[in-house]
């Protein structure tokens, strides 16, 4: 594989929105007993399918909830609805079922790299088994009924996380985002709707779920993601061959030097510098054989994940010191 093409696609996520017939949408659940009954129904059925662990959002700490969100296992909205919500997460931490978020069920599967079919098949199999023991709200014309009209139909969101530093640095992302939106897709930040594209990470996903089939959604998202990847490759070559090539190489190497020698580093600075290190690895300036390890490091160095690793609540300064020491050792190991 050409080094320039490495590290563009980070992960693929499939999310299905489902509601249980006979129950009001979560936004209209005023009775805590109803909410708990939905959690009981879903968890009791899933316990027969796989080893999922059940977490009531009102029974875990704020820190644990944020940690789950940092690992993309739950959404910010699930935390906001914590009085009535819960999550079921499998042993591998790649499948989660959010209960009483915007819909009764938000089922999601995440896989590394670009593999929309694998992620969809994984989630679809579990979804079909859930449907065997409860009846989903469904209309012959509208498809699956959801709290938000934009999810009607298949209820499917196919999302791919991409690392697009060259397109960002060359100022092409605004035009690209407009072009993608005209195709019925959307571009969001690292943590979905309303989040920023930290470190040049973007999520590309479908917006249209009604009047299209699951296969059509998967095909379209896959085609757009591959095209965006080709554009990113071209722009990386522009960077390498352009007048600022030496400056970019210097930025990448300086970022590596700072992260392997600093005494403390904040989350924001770490993401910015780590993005430069990853770009440097992709362009061949820094010898890291598996650039996906940097993606994992970015997640591990989030504040709540650091607290979890330290097994105590650290102060902001303590976290910055921990992050610097851990990242320095990890990056040095990656380049040995």
MIDREN-79010 format. One record per residue (C-alpha): residue number from 1; x negated, y, z. Coordinates in steps of 0.05 Angstrom, whole numbers, padded with zeros to 5 digits. Layout:
BEGIN
<pos:NUM px:X py:Y pz:Z>;
...
***
This chain:
BEGIN
<pos:1 px:00000 py:00000 pz:00000>;
<pos:2 px:-00024 py:00071 pz:-00017>;
<pos:3 px:-00043 py:00106 pz:00049>;
<pos:4 px:-00004 py:00167 pz:00024>;
<pos:5 px:00061 py:00128 pz:00024>;
<pos:6 px:00052 py:00100 pz:00094>;
<pos:7 px:00093 py:00122 pz:00154>;
<pos:8 px:00149 py:00157 pz:00116>;
<pos:9 px:00206 py:00113 pz:00139>;
<pos:10 px:00207 py:00104 pz:00215>;
<pos:11 px:00271 py:00065 pz:00228>;
<pos:12 px:00341 py:00047 pz:00203>;
<pos:13 px:00404 py:00052 pz:00245>;
<pos:14 px:00473 py:00026 pz:00231>;
<pos:15 px:00531 py:00052 pz:00273>;
<pos:16 px:00603 py:00029 pz:00272>;
<pos:17 px:00660 py:00068 pz:00303>;
<pos:18 px:00718 py:00026 pz:00329>;
<pos:19 px:00779 py:00036 pz:00373>;
<pos:20 px:00824 py:-00014 pz:00409>;
<pos:21 px:00896 py:-00015 pz:00389>;
<pos:22 px:00944 py:00006 pz:00444>;
<pos:23 px:00897 py:00052 pz:00481>;
<pos:24 px:00891 py:00128 pz:00473>;
<pos:25 px:00825 py:00155 pz:00445>;
<pos:26 px:00772 py:00169 pz:00500>;
<pos:27 px:00785 py:00244 pz:00497>;
<pos:28 px:00857 py:00229 pz:00521>;
<pos:29 px:00839 py:00178 pz:00573>;
<pos:30 px:00861 py:00212 pz:00637>;
<pos:31 px:00870 py:00147 pz:00676>;
<pos:32 px:00805 py:00118 pz:00702>;
<pos:33 px:00837 py:00050 pz:00706>;
<pos:34 px:00850 py:00050 pz:00631>;
<pos:35 px:00777 py:00069 pz:00618>;
<pos:36 px:00751 py:00014 pz:00663>;
<pos:37 px:00798 py:-00036 pz:00630>;
<pos:38 px:00769 py:-00020 pz:00562>;
<pos:39 px:00699 py:-00030 pz:00591>;
<pos:40 px:00721 py:-00096 pz:00622>;
<pos:41 px:00752 py:-00122 pz:00558>;
<pos:42 px:00691 py:-00106 pz:00515>;
<pos:43 px:00638 py:-00130 pz:00565>;
<pos:44 px:00674 py:-00195 pz:00581>;
<pos:45 px:00678 py:-00212 pz:00508>;
<pos:46 px:00606 py:-00193 pz:00492>;
<pos:47 px:00580 py:-00234 pz:00551>;
<pos:48 px:00600 py:-00295 pz:00510>;
<pos:49 px:00560 py:-00273 pz:00449>;
<pos:50 px:00492 py:-00250 pz:00474>;
<pos:51 px:00455 py:-00230 pz:00536>;
<pos:52 px:00477 py:-00158 pz:00541>;
<pos:53 px:00467 py:-00117 pz:00605>;
<pos:54 px:00525 py:-00072 pz:00625>;
<pos:55 px:00510 py:-00003 pz:00651>;
<pos:56 px:00565 py:00042 pz:00678>;
<pos:57 px:00544 py:00113 pz:00664>;
<pos:58 px:00571 py:00137 pz:00731>;
<pos:59 px:00530 py:00085 pz:00768>;
<pos:60 px:00461 py:00101 pz:00740>;
<pos:61 px:00418 py:00162 pz:00755>;
<pos:62 px:00413 py:00222 pz:00709>;
<pos:63 px:00341 py:00202 pz:00697>;
<pos:64 px:00359 py:00132 pz:00675>;
<pos:65 px:00413 py:00159 pz:00629>;
<pos:66 px:00365 py:00208 pz:00596>;
<pos:67 px:00314 py:00151 pz:00589>;
<pos:68 px:00365 py:00110 pz:00550>;
<pos:69 px:00379 py:00170 pz:00506>;
<pos:70 px:00305 py:00182 pz:00493>;
<pos:71 px:00301 py:00111 pz:00468>;
<pos:72 px:00361 py:00123 pz:00421>;
<pos:73 px:00403 py:00071 pz:00457>;
<pos:74 px:00458 py:00119 pz:00478>;
<pos:75 px:00481 py:00188 pz:00456>;
<pos:76 px:00484 py:00254 pz:00494>;
<pos:77 px:00560 py:00251 pz:00489>;
<pos:78 px:00563 py:00185 pz:00526>;
<pos:79 px:00526 py:00219 pz:00584>;
<pos:80 px:00576 py:00276 pz:00584>;
<pos:81 px:00633 py:00226 pz:00589>;
<pos:82 px:00598 py:00187 pz:00644>;
<pos:83 px:00659 py:00183 pz:00690>;
<pos:84 px:00694 py:00138 pz:00639>;
<pos:85 px:00637 py:00110 pz:00598>;
<pos:86 px:00588 py:00051 pz:00597>;
<pos:87 px:00537 py:00018 pz:00552>;
<pos:88 px:00520 py:-00053 pz:00534>;
<pos:89 px:00448 py:-00064 pz:00512>;
<pos:90 px:00417 py:-00128 pz:00488>;
<pos:91 px:00351 py:-00159 pz:00512>;
<pos:92 px:00311 py:-00133 pz:00453>;
<pos:93 px:00336 py:-00061 pz:00462>;
<pos:94 px:00355 py:-00057 pz:00388>;
<pos:95 px:00430 py:-00066 pz:00395>;
<pos:96 px:00475 py:-00023 pz:00439>;
<pos:97 px:00550 py:-00017 pz:00447>;
<pos:98 px:00571 py:00051 pz:00474>;
<pos:99 px:00640 py:00047 pz:00507>;
<pos:100 px:00686 py:00107 pz:00513>;
<pos:101 px:00641 py:00156 pz:00478>;
<pos:102 px:00680 py:00193 pz:00423>;
<pos:103 px:00712 py:00127 pz:00404>;
<pos:104 px:00725 py:00065 pz:00448>;
<pos:105 px:00665 py:00031 pz:00415>;
<pos:106 px:00604 py:00059 pz:00382>;
<pos:107 px:00565 py:-00002 pz:00360>;
<pos:108 px:00494 py:00008 pz:00335>;
<pos:109 px:00435 py:-00033 pz:00312>;
<pos:110 px:00365 py:-00005 pz:00300>;
<pos:111 px:00309 py:-00037 pz:00261>;
<pos:112 px:00239 py:-00012 pz:00244>;
<pos:113 px:00226 py:00011 pz:00174>;
<pos:114 px:00276 py:00014 pz:00117>;
<pos:115 px:00323 py:-00045 pz:00120>;
<pos:116 px:00395 py:-00022 pz:00116>;
<pos:117 px:00421 py:-00092 pz:00099>;
<pos:118 px:00388 py:-00126 pz:00159>;
<pos:119 px:00413 py:-00072 pz:00207>;
<pos:120 px:00483 py:-00075 pz:00177>;
<pos:121 px:00486 py:-00152 pz:00178>;
<pos:122 px:00463 py:-00152 pz:00251>;
<pos:123 px:00517 py:-00103 pz:00272>;
<pos:124 px:00571 py:-00131 pz:00227>;
<pos:125 px:00563 py:-00200 pz:00256>;
<pos:126 px:00573 py:-00175 pz:00327>;
<pos:127 px:00630 py:-00130 pz:00305>;
<pos:128 px:00666 py:-00189 pz:00273>;
<pos:129 px:00659 py:-00230 pz:00337>;
<pos:130 px:00686 py:-00172 pz:00379>;
<pos:131 px:00746 py:-00169 pz:00332>;
<pos:132 px:00762 py:-00241 pz:00348>;
<pos:133 px:00782 py:-00225 pz:00419>;
<pos:134 px:00811 py:-00154 pz:00413>;
<pos:135 px:00851 py:-00118 pz:00360>;
<pos:136 px:00820 py:-00056 pz:00329>;
<pos:137 px:00863 py:00004 pz:00310>;
<pos:138 px:00869 py:-00004 pz:00234>;
<pos:139 px:00913 py:00024 pz:00179>;
<pos:140 px:00919 py:-00008 pz:00110>;
<pos:141 px:00909 py:00058 pz:00074>;
<pos:142 px:00863 py:00095 pz:00122>;
<pos:143 px:00821 py:00037 pz:00146>;
<pos:144 px:00793 py:00039 pz:00217>;
<pos:145 px:00825 py:00094 pz:00258>;
<pos:146 px:00776 py:00139 pz:00293>;
<pos:147 px:00778 py:00199 pz:00339>;
<pos:148 px:00744 py:00243 pz:00287>;
<pos:149 px:00774 py:00243 pz:00217>;
<pos:150 px:00704 py:00242 pz:00186>;
<pos:151 px:00695 py:00170 pz:00210>;
<pos:152 px:00760 py:00143 pz:00182>;
<pos:153 px:00756 py:00085 pz:00134>;
<pos:154 px:00695 py:00041 pz:00144>;
<pos:155 px:00674 py:00077 pz:00208>;
<pos:156 px:00603 py:00065 pz:00183>;
<pos:157 px:00544 py:00111 pz:00191>;
<pos:158 px:00480 py:00088 pz:00158>;
<pos:159 px:00421 py:00129 pz:00182>;
<pos:160 px:00348 py:00128 pz:00165>;
<pos:161 px:00294 py:00165 pz:00204>;
<pos:162 px:00239 py:00194 pz:00159>;
<pos:163 px:00174 py:00230 pz:00173>;
<pos:164 px:00169 py:00287 pz:00123>;
<pos:165 px:00111 py:00333 pz:00140>;
<pos:166 px:00090 py:00350 pz:00069>;
<pos:167 px:00160 py:00370 pz:00047>;
<pos:168 px:00165 py:00412 pz:00110>;
<pos:169 px:00097 py:00445 pz:00104>;
<pos:170 px:00109 py:00461 pz:00031>;
<pos:171 px:00176 py:00495 pz:00047>;
<pos:172 px:00219 py:00446 pz:00007>;
<pos:173 px:00264 py:00420 pz:00063>;
<pos:174 px:00319 py:00473 pz:00058>;
<pos:175 px:00329 py:00460 pz:-00016>;
<pos:176 px:00326 py:00385 pz:-00006>;
<pos:177 px:00377 py:00388 pz:00050>;
<pos:178 px:00425 py:00427 pz:00006>;
<pos:179 px:00416 py:00377 pz:-00050>;
<pos:180 px:00428 py:00318 pz:-00004>;
<pos:181 px:00491 py:00350 pz:00025>;
<pos:182 px:00520 py:00357 pz:-00046>;
<pos:183 px:00515 py:00281 pz:-00051>;
<pos:184 px:00558 py:00272 pz:00011>;
<pos:185 px:00500 py:00257 pz:00057>;
<pos:186 px:00472 py:00298 pz:00115>;
<pos:187 px:00404 py:00312 pz:00146>;
<pos:188 px:00397 py:00317 pz:00221>;
<pos:189 px:00341 py:00322 pz:00272>;
<pos:190 px:00307 py:00271 pz:00315>;
<pos:191 px:00366 py:00259 pz:00362>;
<pos:192 px:00423 py:00266 pz:00312>;
<pos:193 px:00476 py:00320 pz:00307>;
<pos:194 px:00455 py:00387 pz:00335>;
<pos:195 px:00383 py:00367 pz:00348>;
<pos:196 px:00320 py:00396 pz:00318>;
<pos:197 px:00273 py:00363 pz:00269>;
<pos:198 px:00217 py:00357 pz:00320>;
<pos:199 px:00150 py:00336 pz:00291>;
<pos:200 px:00179 py:00335 pz:00220>;
<pos:201 px:00224 py:00276 pz:00235>;
<pos:202 px:00292 py:00277 pz:00200>;
<pos:203 px:00352 py:00230 pz:00199>;
<pos:204 px:00388 py:00221 pz:00132>;
<pos:205 px:00457 py:00190 pz:00136>;
<pos:206 px:00523 py:00186 pz:00099>;
<pos:207 px:00580 py:00234 pz:00116>;
<pos:208 px:00634 py:00201 pz:00074>;
<pos:209 px:00665 py:00139 pz:00105>;
<pos:210 px:00735 py:00140 pz:00074>;
<pos:211 px:00749 py:00115 pz:00004>;
<pos:212 px:00682 py:00079 pz:-00003>;
<pos:213 px:00660 py:00009 pz:00015>;
<pos:214 px:00605 py:-00010 pz:00062>;
<pos:215 px:00562 py:-00034 pz:00004>;
<pos:216 px:00570 py:00032 pz:-00032>;
<pos:217 px:00548 py:00070 pz:00031>;
<pos:218 px:00487 py:00026 pz:00041>;
<pos:219 px:00467 py:00031 pz:-00032>;
<pos:220 px:00474 py:00107 pz:-00035>;
<pos:221 px:00436 py:00120 pz:00029>;
<pos:222 px:00381 py:00071 pz:00007>;
<pos:223 px:00374 py:00105 pz:-00060>;
<pos:224 px:00370 py:00175 pz:-00030>;
<pos:225 px:00320 py:00154 pz:00023>;
<pos:226 px:00275 py:00122 pz:-00029>;
<pos:227 px:00278 py:00185 pz:-00073>;
<pos:228 px:00262 py:00229 pz:-00013>;
<pos:229 px:00203 py:00183 pz:00001>;
<pos:230 px:00177 py:00192 pz:-00070>;
<pos:231 px:00183 py:00268 pz:-00063>;
<pos:232 px:00144 py:00265 pz:00003>;
<pos:233 px:00090 py:00223 pz:-00029>;
<pos:234 px:00083 py:00274 pz:-00086>;
<pos:235 px:00079 py:00332 pz:-00037>;
<pos:236 px:00026 py:00295 pz:00004>;
<pos:237 px:-00017 py:00290 pz:-00058>;
<pos:238 px:-00005 py:00364 pz:-00070>;
<pos:239 px:-00032 py:00378 pz:00000>;
<pos:240 px:-00093 py:00334 pz:-00012>;
<pos:241 px:-00110 py:00364 pz:-00079>;
<pos:242 px:-00090 py:00436 pz:-00064>;
<pos:243 px:-00131 py:00496 pz:-00039>;
<pos:244 px:-00111 py:00483 pz:00033>;
<pos:245 px:-00135 py:00410 pz:00034>;
<pos:246 px:-00195 py:00424 pz:00079>;
<pos:247 px:-00152 py:00466 pz:00126>;
<pos:248 px:-00101 py:00410 pz:00132>;
<pos:249 px:-00155 py:00358 pz:00145>;
<pos:250 px:-00184 py:00404 pz:00198>;
<pos:251 px:-00116 py:00412 pz:00231>;
<pos:252 px:-00105 py:00337 pz:00234>;
<pos:253 px:-00174 py:00323 pz:00262>;
<pos:254 px:-00168 py:00380 pz:00312>;
<pos:255 px:-00101 py:00351 pz:00335>;
<pos:256 px:-00134 py:00284 pz:00346>;
<pos:257 px:-00192 py:00317 pz:00383>;
<pos:258 px:-00145 py:00355 pz:00429>;
<pos:259 px:-00101 py:00295 pz:00445>;
<pos:260 px:-00162 py:00251 pz:00461>;
<pos:261 px:-00196 py:00303 pz:00505>;
<pos:262 px:-00144 py:00347 pz:00538>;
<pos:263 px:-00127 py:00346 pz:00613>;
<pos:264 px:-00053 py:00359 pz:00604>;
<pos:265 px:-00003 py:00367 pz:00547>;
<pos:266 px:00070 py:00387 pz:00546>;
<pos:267 px:00124 py:00347 pz:00508>;
<pos:268 px:00131 py:00401 pz:00455>;
<pos:269 px:00057 py:00408 pz:00442>;
<pos:270 px:00047 py:00332 pz:00443>;
<pos:271 px:00100 py:00322 pz:00389>;
<pos:272 px:00069 py:00376 pz:00346>;
<pos:273 px:-00001 py:00349 pz:00353>;
<pos:274 px:00019 py:00276 pz:00346>;
<pos:275 px:00055 py:00294 pz:00281>;
<pos:276 px:-00011 py:00322 pz:00255>;
<pos:277 px:-00048 py:00259 pz:00277>;
<pos:278 px:00003 py:00216 pz:00241>;
<pos:279 px:-00004 py:00258 pz:00178>;
<pos:280 px:-00079 py:00252 pz:00183>;
<pos:281 px:-00073 py:00177 pz:00188>;
<pos:282 px:-00027 py:00174 pz:00127>;
<pos:283 px:-00075 py:00217 pz:00086>;
<pos:284 px:-00136 py:00176 pz:00106>;
<pos:285 px:-00169 py:00229 pz:00149>;
<pos:286 px:-00161 py:00188 pz:00213>;
<pos:287 px:-00172 py:00113 pz:00214>;
<pos:288 px:-00108 py:00084 pz:00244>;
<pos:289 px:-00086 py:00019 pz:00211>;
<pos:290 px:-00015 py:00017 pz:00237>;
<pos:291 px:00015 py:00087 pz:00237>;
<pos:292 px:00081 py:00060 pz:00266>;
<pos:293 px:00044 py:00056 pz:00333>;
<pos:294 px:00045 py:00132 pz:00334>;
<pos:295 px:00121 py:00130 pz:00328>;
<pos:296 px:00124 py:00085 pz:00389>;
<pos:297 px:00076 py:00131 pz:00427>;
<pos:298 px:00122 py:00191 pz:00413>;
<pos:299 px:00179 py:00155 pz:00447>;
<pos:300 px:00138 py:00130 pz:00506>;
<pos:301 px:00113 py:00200 pz:00521>;
<pos:302 px:00183 py:00230 pz:00530>;
<pos:303 px:00193 py:00258 pz:00600>;
<pos:304 px:00242 py:00205 pz:00627>;
<pos:305 px:00202 py:00148 pz:00596>;
<pos:306 px:00140 py:00174 pz:00632>;
<pos:307 px:00178 py:00176 pz:00698>;
<pos:308 px:00202 py:00105 pz:00685>;
<pos:309 px:00130 py:00082 pz:00672>;
<pos:310 px:00105 py:00117 pz:00734>;
<pos:311 px:00163 py:00089 pz:00774>;
<pos:312 px:00176 py:00155 pz:00807>;
<pos:313 px:00201 py:00225 pz:00790>;
<pos:314 px:00141 py:00265 pz:00769>;
<pos:315 px:00136 py:00341 pz:00768>;
<pos:316 px:00129 py:00374 pz:00700>;
<pos:317 px:00054 py:00384 pz:00712>;
<pos:318 px:00045 py:00312 pz:00734>;
<pos:319 px:00080 py:00288 pz:00671>;
<pos:320 px:00036 py:00332 pz:00627>;
<pos:321 px:-00026 py:00302 pz:00661>;
<pos:322 px:00001 py:00231 pz:00654>;
<pos:323 px:00018 py:00243 pz:00581>;
<pos:324 px:-00052 py:00269 pz:00566>;
<pos:325 px:-00087 py:00210 pz:00599>;
<pos:326 px:-00042 py:00158 pz:00568>;
<pos:327 px:-00042 py:00188 pz:00498>;
<pos:328 px:-00118 py:00196 pz:00499>;
<pos:329 px:-00128 py:00123 pz:00515>;
<pos:330 px:-00075 py:00099 pz:00467>;
<pos:331 px:-00102 py:00139 pz:00408>;
<pos:332 px:-00173 py:00118 pz:00421>;
<pos:333 px:-00150 py:00045 pz:00421>;
<pos:334 px:-00114 py:00056 pz:00355>;
<pos:335 px:-00177 py:00082 pz:00322>;
<pos:336 px:-00226 py:00030 pz:00348>;
***
